[in-house]
Amino acid sequence: MPRPFAPQSAFVGSSDYQLLPFRFHRLDQQTEILVNECGEFLFVPEGTARKIIQKEFPANSELYPTLKAKHFIYDESSSPLLDVLAAKYRTKFGFIYGSTKLHIFVVTLRCDHSCHYCQVSRQTLNQGQFDMSRDVATAAVDMMLQCPSKHITLEFQGGEPLLAFDTIKYIVSIAKDGAARLGKELDIVITSNLAFLTDDILNYCKAHEIKLSTSLDGPEFIHNSNRPRPGGDSYKVTIEGINRARRALGSSRVAALMTTTQLSLQHPIEIIDEYVRQSFHTIFLRPISPYGFALRSQHKTGYETDAFFEFYKAGLDHILELNRRGYNLVEIYTQILLRKILTPEGTGYVDLQSPSGAGLNVLVYNYDGSAYATDEARMLAEMKDYTFKLGRVLTNSRADIFTSPAFVALLQQGCNQSLPGCSDCAFQSYCGADPVYHHATQGDMTGHRPTSGFCRRNMKVMEHLFSLLRSGDSFIQDVFWGWVTDRNLAEMRASIPQ
Ligand code: SF4
Protein backbone atom coordinates (compact mmCIF):
# COMPACT_ATOMS: atom_id res chain seq x y z
CA MET A 1 0.00 0.00 0.00
CA PRO A 2 1.56 3.33 -1.05
CA ARG A 3 2.18 5.84 1.71
CA PRO A 4 -0.07 8.90 1.29
CA PHE A 5 1.43 12.36 1.12
CA ALA A 6 1.59 14.05 4.50
CA PRO A 7 -0.96 16.85 4.93
CA GLN A 8 0.11 20.42 4.20
CA SER A 9 0.26 21.08 7.95
CA ALA A 10 3.24 18.68 8.19
CA PHE A 11 5.35 21.14 6.20
CA VAL A 12 4.47 24.17 8.25
CA GLY A 13 6.73 25.01 11.15
CA SER A 14 5.60 25.16 14.73
CA SER A 15 7.17 27.13 17.54
CA ASP A 16 6.25 24.15 19.73
CA TYR A 17 9.07 22.06 18.32
CA GLN A 18 11.18 19.84 20.57
CA LEU A 19 14.92 19.31 20.40
CA LEU A 20 16.53 16.06 19.33
CA PRO A 21 20.11 15.34 20.45
CA PHE A 22 22.60 17.27 18.32
CA ARG A 23 25.96 18.98 18.75
CA PHE A 24 27.52 21.96 17.04
CA HIS A 25 30.93 23.37 16.17
CA ARG A 26 31.89 26.85 15.00
CA LEU A 27 33.78 26.40 11.74
CA ASP A 28 34.61 30.09 11.20
CA GLN A 29 33.22 33.53 12.04
CA GLN A 30 30.19 33.00 9.81
CA THR A 31 29.50 29.28 9.88
CA GLU A 32 28.48 26.60 12.35
CA ILE A 33 28.15 22.89 11.71
CA LEU A 34 25.23 21.11 13.34
CA VAL A 35 25.65 17.33 13.64
CA ASN A 36 22.88 15.00 14.72
CA GLU A 37 23.11 11.73 16.61
CA CYS A 38 23.72 9.73 13.40
CA GLY A 39 26.42 12.02 12.03
CA GLU A 40 24.24 13.90 9.53
CA PHE A 41 25.39 17.49 9.34
CA LEU A 42 24.24 20.91 8.21
CA PHE A 43 26.23 24.08 7.59
CA VAL A 44 24.24 26.97 9.10
CA PRO A 45 24.92 30.64 9.84
CA GLU A 46 26.73 31.32 13.11
CA GLY A 47 24.27 31.70 15.98
CA THR A 48 21.74 29.19 14.60
CA ALA A 49 22.37 26.58 17.33
CA ARG A 50 21.66 29.14 20.04
CA LYS A 51 18.43 30.23 18.32
CA ILE A 52 17.23 26.63 17.94
CA ILE A 53 17.95 25.79 21.56
CA GLN A 54 16.33 28.93 22.90
CA LYS A 55 13.25 28.25 20.76
CA GLU A 56 13.81 31.49 18.92
CA PHE A 57 13.99 29.73 15.62
CA PRO A 58 11.27 31.13 13.34
CA ALA A 59 8.71 28.51 12.34
CA ASN A 60 8.41 30.01 8.87
CA SER A 61 12.15 29.81 8.25
CA GLU A 62 13.38 28.06 5.11
CA LEU A 63 15.64 25.95 7.31
CA TYR A 64 12.82 24.61 9.49
CA PRO A 65 11.79 21.63 7.27
CA THR A 66 15.47 20.72 6.81
CA LEU A 67 16.11 20.75 10.55
CA LYS A 68 13.09 18.50 10.95
CA ALA A 69 14.00 16.14 8.10
CA LYS A 70 17.57 15.83 9.36
CA HIS A 71 16.45 15.09 12.91
CA PHE A 72 17.64 18.15 14.77
CA ILE A 73 14.12 19.03 15.96
CA TYR A 74 10.72 17.38 15.92
CA ASP A 75 7.14 18.52 16.22
CA GLU A 76 3.73 16.91 16.34
CA SER A 77 3.96 15.64 12.73
CA SER A 78 7.39 14.01 13.16
CA SER A 79 6.70 10.55 14.55
CA PRO A 80 7.40 8.49 11.36
CA LEU A 81 10.69 10.37 10.99
CA LEU A 82 11.84 9.22 14.40
CA ASP A 83 11.71 5.59 13.23
CA VAL A 84 13.99 6.59 10.37
CA LEU A 85 16.41 8.09 12.89
CA ALA A 86 16.47 4.81 14.86
CA ALA A 87 17.19 2.85 11.64
CA LYS A 88 20.05 5.21 10.77
CA TYR A 89 21.47 4.83 14.26
CA ARG A 90 21.43 1.03 13.95
CA THR A 91 23.16 1.25 10.56
CA LYS A 92 25.89 3.54 11.94
CA PHE A 93 26.71 1.05 14.67
CA GLY A 94 26.41 -2.05 12.48
CA PHE A 95 30.15 -2.65 12.90
CA ILE A 96 29.48 -3.93 16.42
CA TYR A 97 27.62 -6.99 15.13
CA GLY A 98 29.64 -10.10 14.39
CA SER A 99 32.43 -9.29 16.84
CA THR A 100 36.13 -9.43 15.90
CA LYS A 101 36.88 -9.38 12.18
CA LEU A 102 40.61 -8.69 12.05
CA HIS A 103 42.91 -11.32 13.59
CA ILE A 104 46.62 -10.52 13.64
CA PHE A 105 49.10 -13.39 14.05
CA VAL A 106 52.60 -12.36 15.12
CA VAL A 107 54.41 -15.45 13.88
CA THR A 108 57.93 -14.29 14.79
CA LEU A 109 59.77 -11.32 16.28
CA ARG A 110 62.82 -12.00 14.10
CA CYS A 111 63.63 -9.33 11.50
CA ASP A 112 66.56 -8.16 9.39
CA HIS A 113 65.52 -4.49 9.62
CA SER A 114 66.06 -2.24 12.65
CA CYS A 115 63.58 0.56 11.91
CA HIS A 116 63.71 3.58 14.23
CA TYR A 117 60.00 3.41 14.87
CA CYS A 118 59.90 -0.36 15.24
CA GLN A 119 56.96 -1.06 17.45
CA VAL A 120 58.08 -4.41 18.80
CA SER A 121 61.34 -5.60 20.26
CA ARG A 122 62.62 -7.13 17.07
CA GLN A 123 65.03 -10.04 17.41
CA THR A 124 67.99 -10.99 15.27
CA LEU A 125 67.63 -13.66 12.59
CA ASN A 126 69.02 -16.59 14.61
CA GLN A 127 66.65 -16.21 17.61
CA GLY A 128 64.23 -19.04 16.79
CA GLN A 129 62.74 -19.02 20.30
CA PHE A 130 60.79 -15.93 19.23
CA ASP A 131 58.75 -17.91 16.67
CA MET A 132 55.16 -19.04 17.22
CA SER A 133 54.87 -22.74 18.11
CA ARG A 134 52.40 -25.15 16.46
CA ASP A 135 50.44 -25.43 19.73
CA VAL A 136 50.00 -21.68 19.99
CA ALA A 137 49.13 -21.44 16.28
CA THR A 138 46.47 -24.17 16.58
CA ALA A 139 44.88 -22.60 19.68
CA ALA A 140 44.91 -19.11 18.12
CA VAL A 141 43.22 -20.36 14.93
CA ASP A 142 40.57 -22.11 17.07
CA MET A 143 39.91 -18.86 18.92
CA MET A 144 39.75 -16.88 15.68
CA LEU A 145 37.21 -19.27 14.17
CA GLN A 146 35.01 -19.13 17.27
CA CYS A 147 34.32 -15.43 16.60
CA PRO A 148 30.81 -15.12 15.20
CA SER A 149 31.87 -12.91 12.27
CA LYS A 150 31.14 -14.51 8.90
CA HIS A 151 33.94 -12.57 7.24
CA ILE A 152 37.36 -12.80 8.84
CA THR A 153 40.67 -11.21 7.91
CA LEU A 154 43.76 -13.14 8.97
CA GLU A 155 46.87 -10.94 8.91
CA PHE A 156 50.43 -12.14 9.46
CA GLN A 157 52.86 -9.73 11.07
CA GLY A 158 56.23 -9.81 12.77
CA GLY A 159 59.10 -9.12 13.07
CA GLU A 160 59.35 -10.25 9.49
CA PRO A 161 56.71 -12.98 9.01
CA LEU A 162 58.31 -14.47 5.88
CA LEU A 163 61.13 -15.69 8.16
CA ALA A 164 58.56 -18.09 9.65
CA PHE A 165 56.94 -19.12 6.39
CA ASP A 166 56.42 -22.76 7.45
CA THR A 167 54.33 -21.50 10.37
CA ILE A 168 52.34 -19.30 7.98
CA LYS A 169 51.66 -22.31 5.75
CA TYR A 170 50.51 -24.37 8.74
CA ILE A 171 48.16 -21.61 9.97
CA VAL A 172 46.74 -21.01 6.47
CA SER A 173 45.98 -24.70 5.99
CA ILE A 174 44.11 -25.18 9.30
CA ALA A 175 42.41 -21.77 9.08
CA LYS A 176 41.14 -22.47 5.56
CA ASP A 177 39.85 -25.93 6.51
CA GLY A 178 38.11 -24.54 9.58
CA ALA A 179 36.61 -21.58 7.73
CA ALA A 180 35.26 -23.85 4.98
CA ARG A 181 33.73 -26.17 7.59
CA LEU A 182 32.02 -23.24 9.33
CA GLY A 183 30.99 -21.42 6.16
CA LYS A 184 33.14 -18.35 6.88
CA GLU A 185 34.89 -16.18 4.33
CA LEU A 186 38.59 -15.72 4.96
CA ASP A 187 40.86 -12.95 3.61
CA ILE A 188 44.58 -13.48 4.19
CA VAL A 189 47.23 -10.75 4.21
CA ILE A 190 50.96 -10.95 4.92
CA THR A 191 52.59 -7.72 6.10
CA SER A 192 56.22 -8.02 5.03
CA ASN A 193 59.30 -5.98 4.19
CA LEU A 194 59.61 -8.33 1.14
CA ALA A 195 63.34 -8.90 1.70
CA PHE A 196 62.84 -12.69 1.89
CA LEU A 197 60.40 -13.05 -1.00
CA THR A 198 61.06 -16.13 -3.17
CA ASP A 199 59.30 -17.62 -6.18
CA ASP A 200 58.03 -20.45 -3.97
CA ILE A 201 56.47 -17.94 -1.57
CA LEU A 202 54.88 -16.03 -4.44
CA ASN A 203 53.49 -19.23 -5.98
CA TYR A 204 52.03 -20.18 -2.62
CA CYS A 205 50.47 -16.72 -2.18
CA LYS A 206 48.97 -16.94 -5.65
CA ALA A 207 47.54 -20.41 -5.05
CA HIS A 208 45.96 -19.30 -1.75
CA GLU A 209 44.87 -15.82 -2.87
CA ILE A 210 47.03 -14.17 -0.21
CA LYS A 211 47.60 -10.42 -0.41
CA LEU A 212 50.91 -8.73 0.44
CA SER A 213 51.23 -5.45 2.28
CA THR A 214 54.59 -3.74 2.63
CA SER A 215 56.14 -0.55 4.00
CA LEU A 216 57.20 2.20 1.62
CA ASP A 217 58.13 5.36 3.50
CA GLY A 218 58.86 7.49 0.45
CA PRO A 219 61.83 8.07 -1.87
CA GLU A 220 65.10 6.25 -1.31
CA PHE A 221 66.70 8.77 1.09
CA ILE A 222 63.69 8.76 3.44
CA HIS A 223 62.94 5.05 3.22
CA ASN A 224 66.56 3.98 3.84
CA SER A 225 66.93 6.45 6.68
CA ASN A 226 63.73 5.25 8.41
CA ARG A 227 64.31 1.55 7.74
CA PRO A 228 67.97 0.54 8.21
CA ARG A 229 69.07 -2.99 7.28
CA PRO A 230 72.48 -4.54 6.63
CA GLY A 231 73.71 -3.08 3.35
CA GLY A 232 71.51 0.02 3.73
CA ASP A 233 69.46 -1.03 0.69
CA SER A 234 65.94 -1.41 2.09
CA TYR A 235 64.44 0.85 -0.61
CA LYS A 236 65.95 -1.17 -3.47
CA VAL A 237 64.87 -4.47 -1.91
CA THR A 238 61.34 -3.18 -1.28
CA ILE A 239 60.84 -1.83 -4.81
CA GLU A 240 62.18 -5.06 -6.36
CA GLY A 241 59.83 -7.02 -4.08
CA ILE A 242 56.82 -4.88 -5.02
CA ASN A 243 57.50 -5.37 -8.72
CA ARG A 244 58.02 -9.14 -8.40
CA ALA A 245 54.88 -9.50 -6.29
CA ARG A 246 52.82 -7.46 -8.75
CA ARG A 247 53.98 -9.62 -11.65
CA ALA A 248 53.07 -12.79 -9.76
CA LEU A 249 49.87 -11.73 -7.97
CA GLY A 250 48.56 -8.67 -9.84
CA SER A 251 48.74 -5.05 -8.69
CA SER A 252 45.51 -5.17 -6.69
CA ARG A 253 47.04 -7.78 -4.34
CA VAL A 254 50.04 -5.68 -3.37
CA ALA A 255 49.64 -2.67 -1.06
CA ALA A 256 52.06 -0.30 0.65
CA LEU A 257 51.85 1.76 3.83
CA MET A 258 54.02 4.63 4.98
CA THR A 259 54.88 5.84 8.46
CA THR A 260 55.57 9.52 9.04
CA THR A 261 58.78 10.27 10.92
CA GLN A 262 60.40 13.60 11.72
CA LEU A 263 62.34 13.37 8.46
CA SER A 264 59.16 12.66 6.48
CA LEU A 265 57.47 15.81 7.79
CA GLN A 266 59.62 18.01 5.55
CA HIS A 267 58.84 16.01 2.42
CA PRO A 268 55.10 15.38 1.86
CA ILE A 269 55.34 16.09 -1.88
CA GLU A 270 58.34 13.81 -2.45
CA ILE A 271 56.67 10.96 -0.53
CA ILE A 272 53.44 11.23 -2.49
CA ASP A 273 55.30 11.53 -5.80
CA GLU A 274 57.18 8.33 -4.92
CA TYR A 275 53.83 6.52 -4.56
CA VAL A 276 52.79 7.87 -7.97
CA ARG A 277 56.15 6.84 -9.48
CA GLN A 278 55.54 3.31 -8.19
CA SER A 279 51.99 3.37 -9.69
CA PHE A 280 50.10 3.17 -6.41
CA HIS A 281 46.61 4.64 -6.34
CA THR A 282 46.23 4.82 -2.57
CA ILE A 283 48.40 6.36 0.13
CA PHE A 284 47.80 6.49 3.87
CA LEU A 285 49.42 9.55 5.48
CA ARG A 286 49.89 7.80 8.84
CA PRO A 287 51.28 9.41 11.98
CA ILE A 288 53.72 7.41 14.03
CA SER A 289 52.30 5.46 16.98
CA PRO A 290 53.80 7.01 20.13
CA TYR A 291 54.22 3.66 21.86
CA GLY A 292 56.74 1.05 22.69
CA PHE A 293 60.11 1.29 21.04
CA ALA A 294 59.05 4.34 19.03
CA LEU A 295 59.23 6.24 22.34
CA ARG A 296 62.85 5.18 22.89
CA SER A 297 63.91 6.63 19.55
CA GLN A 298 61.75 9.71 19.88
CA HIS A 299 64.65 12.02 19.06
CA LYS A 300 64.59 10.47 15.58
CA THR A 301 60.86 9.89 15.14
CA GLY A 302 58.86 12.10 17.51
CA TYR A 303 57.06 15.30 16.53
CA GLU A 304 54.16 17.51 17.51
CA THR A 305 50.61 16.96 16.37
CA ASP A 306 50.54 20.39 14.68
CA ALA A 307 53.60 19.52 12.58
CA PHE A 308 51.85 16.32 11.48
CA PHE A 309 48.73 18.29 10.57
CA GLU A 310 50.73 20.67 8.36
CA PHE A 311 52.26 17.60 6.67
CA TYR A 312 48.81 16.05 6.16
CA LYS A 313 47.33 19.29 4.83
CA ALA A 314 50.14 19.88 2.34
CA GLY A 315 49.91 16.21 1.33
CA LEU A 316 46.14 16.31 0.81
CA ASP A 317 46.46 19.51 -1.29
CA HIS A 318 49.02 17.78 -3.48
CA ILE A 319 46.88 14.65 -3.80
CA LEU A 320 43.88 16.74 -4.86
CA GLU A 321 46.09 18.52 -7.40
CA LEU A 322 47.27 15.16 -8.78
CA ASN A 323 43.63 14.09 -9.15
CA ARG A 324 42.94 17.38 -10.90
CA ARG A 325 45.73 16.51 -13.36
CA GLY A 326 44.10 13.13 -14.01
CA TYR A 327 45.97 10.74 -11.69
CA ASN A 328 43.58 8.87 -9.37
CA LEU A 329 45.12 8.81 -5.92
CA VAL A 330 43.14 8.26 -2.71
CA GLU A 331 44.30 9.35 0.76
CA ILE A 332 43.04 6.58 3.02
CA TYR A 333 42.58 8.47 6.32
CA THR A 334 40.53 11.11 4.50
CA GLN A 335 38.53 8.37 2.79
CA ILE A 336 37.70 6.73 6.14
CA LEU A 337 36.59 10.02 7.67
CA LEU A 338 34.58 11.04 4.61
CA ARG A 339 32.75 7.71 4.66
CA LYS A 340 31.76 8.46 8.24
CA ILE A 341 30.81 12.05 7.44
CA LEU A 342 29.00 11.56 4.14
CA THR A 343 27.38 8.12 4.43
CA PRO A 344 25.20 6.36 7.00
CA GLU A 345 27.69 3.47 7.27
CA GLY A 346 30.26 2.98 10.00
CA THR A 347 33.74 1.79 9.00
CA GLY A 348 35.90 -1.01 10.37
CA TYR A 349 38.81 1.31 11.19
CA VAL A 350 39.73 0.49 14.80
CA ASP A 351 41.23 3.88 15.81
CA LEU A 352 38.07 5.75 14.86
CA GLN A 353 35.48 3.58 16.54
CA SER A 354 33.27 4.03 19.53
CA PRO A 355 32.89 1.68 21.31
CA SER A 356 36.60 1.27 20.79
CA GLY A 357 37.54 -1.36 18.22
CA ALA A 358 40.31 -2.69 20.50
CA GLY A 359 39.46 -6.35 21.01
CA LEU A 360 35.97 -5.82 19.65
CA ASN A 361 37.17 -5.50 16.06
CA VAL A 362 40.77 -6.66 16.24
CA LEU A 363 42.62 -9.31 18.24
CA VAL A 364 46.37 -9.89 18.23
CA TYR A 365 47.88 -13.32 18.91
CA ASN A 366 51.51 -12.91 19.90
CA TYR A 367 54.17 -15.54 19.09
CA ASP A 368 54.21 -16.61 22.77
CA GLY A 369 50.44 -17.23 22.99
CA SER A 370 49.45 -13.94 24.63
CA ALA A 371 46.33 -12.25 23.24
CA TYR A 372 46.24 -8.45 23.02
CA ALA A 373 43.52 -5.94 22.23
CA THR A 374 45.49 -4.22 19.46
CA ASP A 375 48.93 -4.18 17.93
CA GLU A 376 49.67 -1.06 19.98
CA ALA A 377 48.71 -3.01 23.13
CA ARG A 378 51.29 -5.62 22.14
CA MET A 379 53.91 -2.87 21.73
CA LEU A 380 53.18 -1.67 25.25
CA ALA A 381 53.64 -5.24 26.53
CA GLU A 382 57.09 -5.30 24.90
CA MET A 383 57.83 -2.33 27.19
CA LYS A 384 56.57 -4.42 30.17
CA ASP A 385 53.19 -2.70 30.36
CA TYR A 386 50.65 -5.56 30.31
CA THR A 387 47.52 -3.42 30.85
CA PHE A 388 45.91 -4.66 27.63
CA LYS A 389 46.90 -8.31 27.76
CA LEU A 390 43.56 -10.11 27.52
CA GLY A 391 44.79 -13.61 28.27
CA ARG A 392 46.60 -16.59 26.75
CA VAL A 393 45.29 -18.73 23.91
CA LEU A 394 46.66 -21.97 25.43
CA THR A 395 44.94 -21.56 28.80
CA ASN A 396 42.04 -19.13 28.34
CA SER A 397 38.78 -19.57 26.47
CA ARG A 398 37.28 -16.96 24.18
CA ALA A 399 34.79 -16.18 26.96
CA ASP A 400 37.71 -15.59 29.38
CA ILE A 401 39.31 -13.16 26.93
CA PHE A 402 36.12 -11.17 26.39
CA THR A 403 35.25 -10.96 30.07
CA SER A 404 38.81 -10.19 31.20
CA PRO A 405 39.25 -7.06 33.35
CA ALA A 406 41.36 -5.53 30.56
CA PHE A 407 38.63 -5.97 27.94
CA VAL A 408 35.90 -4.69 30.27
CA ALA A 409 38.04 -1.61 31.06
CA LEU A 410 38.50 -0.99 27.33
CA LEU A 411 34.76 -1.08 26.79
CA GLN A 412 34.01 1.11 29.79
CA GLN A 413 36.46 3.77 28.75
CA GLY A 414 36.18 3.25 25.02
CA CYS A 415 32.83 4.97 24.33
CA ASN A 416 33.35 8.58 23.31
CA GLN A 417 29.62 9.15 23.81
CA SER A 418 30.35 9.29 27.54
CA LEU A 419 33.94 10.59 27.68
CA PRO A 420 34.62 14.07 29.07
CA GLY A 421 35.23 16.41 26.15
CA CYS A 422 33.91 13.98 23.54
CA SER A 423 30.37 13.71 24.91
CA ASP A 424 29.52 17.21 23.67
CA CYS A 425 31.87 17.33 20.66
CA ALA A 426 30.24 17.83 17.27
CA PHE A 427 32.70 15.37 15.70
CA GLN A 428 31.88 12.56 18.12
CA SER A 429 30.14 10.29 15.62
CA TYR A 430 33.08 10.48 13.17
CA CYS A 431 35.78 10.06 15.79
CA GLY A 432 36.91 7.34 18.20
CA ALA A 433 37.96 6.96 21.81
CA ASP A 434 41.30 5.12 21.61
CA PRO A 435 41.81 4.17 25.26
CA VAL A 436 45.12 2.44 24.40
CA TYR A 437 46.56 5.69 22.99
CA HIS A 438 45.43 7.72 26.00
CA HIS A 439 46.77 5.15 28.46
CA ALA A 440 50.14 5.18 26.63
CA THR A 441 50.44 8.95 26.30
CA GLN A 442 48.55 10.27 29.34
CA GLY A 443 48.64 7.33 31.75
CA ASP A 444 44.86 7.14 31.80
CA MET A 445 42.51 5.28 29.45
CA THR A 446 39.86 8.01 29.66
CA GLY A 447 42.38 10.70 28.73
CA HIS A 448 42.28 14.46 28.89
CA ARG A 449 40.99 15.79 25.57
CA PRO A 450 42.32 19.39 25.77
CA THR A 451 45.89 18.01 25.87
CA SER A 452 45.35 14.84 23.80
CA GLY A 453 47.35 14.53 20.56
CA PHE A 454 44.69 12.12 19.24
CA CYS A 455 41.96 14.71 19.83
CA ARG A 456 43.93 17.64 18.43
CA ARG A 457 44.89 15.77 15.26
CA ASN A 458 41.38 14.50 14.56
CA MET A 459 39.77 17.84 15.41
CA LYS A 460 42.10 19.70 13.03
CA VAL A 461 41.73 17.13 10.24
CA MET A 462 37.93 17.19 10.52
CA GLU A 463 37.77 20.99 10.61
CA HIS A 464 39.89 21.00 7.46
CA LEU A 465 37.69 18.45 5.69
CA PHE A 466 34.53 20.35 6.59
CA SER A 467 36.14 23.55 5.28
CA LEU A 468 36.88 21.78 1.99
CA LEU A 469 33.33 20.43 1.82
CA ARG A 470 32.07 23.94 2.50
CA SER A 471 34.38 25.57 -0.04
CA GLY A 472 31.99 25.10 -2.97
CA ASP A 473 34.77 23.62 -5.13
CA SER A 474 32.79 21.14 -7.21
CA PHE A 475 35.94 19.32 -8.27
CA ILE A 476 36.86 18.55 -4.64
CA GLN A 477 33.28 17.42 -3.96
CA ASP A 478 33.46 15.04 -6.93
CA VAL A 479 36.83 13.64 -5.85
CA PHE A 480 35.60 13.13 -2.29
CA TRP A 481 32.40 11.40 -3.42
CA GLY A 482 34.51 9.23 -5.73
CA TRP A 483 36.64 8.19 -2.71
CA VAL A 484 33.56 7.46 -0.63
CA THR A 485 31.93 5.34 -3.34
CA ASP A 486 35.15 3.70 -4.58
CA ARG A 487 34.79 5.14 -8.05
CA ASN A 488 37.35 7.08 -10.00
CA LEU A 489 36.51 10.58 -11.12
CA ALA A 490 35.48 9.63 -14.67
CA GLU A 491 33.07 6.93 -13.38
CA MET A 492 31.81 9.33 -10.74
CA ARG A 493 31.04 12.09 -13.25
CA ALA A 494 29.47 9.66 -15.75
CA SER A 495 27.00 8.54 -13.06
CA ILE A 496 25.65 12.06 -12.50
CA PRO A 497 22.60 12.77 -14.71
CA GLN A 498 23.36 15.79 -16.99
S1 SF4 B 1 38.65 12.95 20.57
FE1 SF4 B 1 38.41 15.18 20.33
S2 SF4 B 1 37.69 15.42 18.19
FE2 SF4 B 1 37.35 13.27 18.79
S3 SF4 B 1 35.24 13.21 19.59
FE3 SF4 B 1 36.60 13.50 21.33
S4 SF4 B 1 36.66 15.73 21.63
FE4 SF4 B 1 35.88 15.36 19.54
Boltz pocket constraint, residues with backbone or C-beta under 6 A from the ligand:
constraints:
  - pocket:
      binder: B
      contacts: [[A, 416], [A, 421], [A, 422], [A, 423], [A, 425], [A, 426], [A, 427], [A, 428], [A, 429], [A, 431], [A, 432], [A, 449], [A, 454], [A, 455], [A, 456], [A, 458], [A, 459]]
      max_distance: 6.0
